[in-house]
Amino acid sequence: MGCQIAKKLTSEQIIEIKQNQIFLQKEKSITVQATSDLVSHLRILQHFGFQGKQFLLHDKSDRMKYMSKFQNIIQANYNYWNILTQLLEGIFQMHQLGFIGRCISYETLYVNSDTLIFCQFGYFHEFKNAPENIFKKFTTFETDLWLVGAILWKIITKQDLITNKSLTIKMSFNFQNNDQNLDSELYVVLKQILQIYQTQRIPFTQLLIHKKLQFQEEFKQQMLNFYENYQIEHLLKIWKYSLYRDFQNGKLFFYQIKVETIKYYYKCYVQIQLLNFAFHLSFLFPNNDENVLLYINSLIIQKMYLLSKELKFQVLTFQVSEHHSQFNTDLGIGFFCHQNYQNLRKEILSQHNKLLILKQSQANNIQIDCQHDINVEINKFDHKGQLTLPQKLLINILNNSSVKQLSHIQFTALSLVEIFEHEIYSRLF
């Protein structure tokens, strides 16, 4: 089966595709080596590449039909529990193999015999908007669950829950009335999946044991074990790949400075990165009150803004003496006339302005100008009960986002990415 990405590609699209082919190569190398039970709902790429100004993907199977065409041909009562079972099996297969759904949709869902196949997933394709993406946050496992609910809802009603043009949630899924006369239990499950905020959605481990879902027992246990033992590596991979894929397009918010000399300001810069990480996870905060979730989100943005302001001040006023003396570097007054410094200054201003725009759009006019006061506000909210790994990490970052002083050996040996990841791991204990 050939899957044509575009009839006519612009120069910008060609550059973007070439840059992101790395994700297709990773997908191909992993899926072709996986056993059939690990990829039964995933496309298996045979080859891909440009043909003139077209970019083609070729899948292993040639007997598949789009779900939309399949529905037009087969006019019958669907077993929606079977469909939901297959969709959940599909995203589990992605997650287990190190992928994420992110771009899964009704439009790219195929049917091969009676098996549903995801024709698109991962980071090569543009992501499909879920509620958190509208707030410029990256896709998590919980996002994929929402996308599964949106796919099932469109299979049932042929209506979209979200529109890419307006980037608003249409809420055609009425949480108050079962207008489609669905099985009452299916209606409740859809309602639990399609909550706006990730923390309000039904956990995988609770959903997977529903008696109406049709998993084989051994496979269900594999799924439960996977989601019960969520690993930090999953989150760090999402961070790394999302940053690579979405930093330039501005659809998600990442604060990143690529000039190497930012390392001399690592304490402030890595703290901003930790809070940026927390920003992406903020709708997982263990509180079901929408106002609390939005307030926490706003407080994180405000704290990032204050730190960015501090970093900008340090750079623009040439405050490098502390690092110069501590690490005995060869930085001299000539550094401030060097092109690297000019590039650093330019990126600091660019990222600060980008953060200011985010603050104006999402921070709800919060005017707390002291980081201590922000910390006090955050700590007002209870988060009792058992926490998932992402929730634990989020809370620990919010409780303490400060970055430890490095020794000369550590500063020399570690990259900024390694410093960041070390700070992440230290907040798991």
VENLIN-V474705 format. One line per field, one symbol per residue. ss: DSSP state (H for helix, E for strand, C for the rest). phi: phi as a letter, one per 40 degrees, with the letter a starting at -180 (. if undefined). burial: I if it has 24 or more other C-alpha atoms within 12 Angstrom, else O. Layout:
# VENLIN-V474705
ss = ???
phi = ???
burial = ???
This chain:
# VENLIN-V474705
ss = CEEECCCCCCHHHHHHHHHHHHHHHHHHHHHCCCCHHHCCCECCEEEEEEECCEEEEEECCCCCEEHHHHHHHCCCCCCHHHHHHHHHHHHHHHHHCCCCCCCCCHHHEEEECCEEEECCCCCCCCCCCCHHHHCCCCCCHHHHHHHHHHHHHHHHHCCCCEECCCCEECCCCCCCCCCCCCCHHHHHHHHHHCCCCHHHCCCHHHHCCCCCCCCCHHHHHHHHHHHHCCCHHHHHHHHHHHHHHHCCCCCCCCCCCCCHHHHHHHHHHHHHHHHHHHHHHHHHCCCCCHHHHHHHHHHHHHHHHHHHHHHHHHHHCCCCHHHHHHHCCCCCHHHHHCHHHHHHHHHHHHHHHHHHHHHHHHCCCCCCCCHHHHHHHHCCCCCCCCCCHHHHHHHHHHHCCCCCCCCHHHHHHCCHHHHHHHHHHHCCC
phi = .bbccacbcccccccccccccdccccccccccccccccbcbbcbccaaicbgbbbbbbcccbbcbddccccccccaccccccccdccccccccccccgcbcgbcadcbcbbbfbbcbccbagcccccccbdccccgbccbdccdccccccccccccbgbccabcccfbccfcccccbcccfcddccdcccccccccbdcccccdcccccccccbccdccdcdccccccbdbcdccccddccccccbcccgcbcbcabccdccdcbdccccccccccccdcbcccdcaccdcccccddccccccdccccccccccccbgcbcdccccbfcccbccdcbccdccccdccdccccccccccdccbcffcbbbbccccdcccccccacgcbcdccccdcccccabcbccccdccdccccccccdccccccccb
burial = OIIOIOOOOOOOOOOIIOOIIOIIIOIIOIIIOOOOOIIIIIIIIIOIIIOOOOIIIIIIIOOIIIIIOIIOOOOOOOOIIOIIIIIIIIIIIIIIIIIIIIIIIIIIIIIIOOIIIIIIIIIIIIIIIIIIIIIIIIIIIIIIIIIIIIIIIIIIOOOIIIOOOOOOIOOIIOOOOOOOOOOOOIIIIIIIIIIIIIIIIIIIIOIIOOOOIIIOOOOIOOIIOIIOOIOIOIIIIIIOIIIIIIIOOIIIIIIIIIOOIIIIIIIIIIIIIIIIIIIIIIIIIIIOOOOIIIIIIIIIIIIIIIIIIIIIOIIOOIOIOOIOOOOOOOIOOOOOOOOOIOOIIOIIIOIIOIIIOIIOOIIOOIOIOOIOOIIOIIOOOOIOOOOIIIIIIIIIIIIIIIIOOIOOOOIOOOOIIOIIIOIIIOIOO
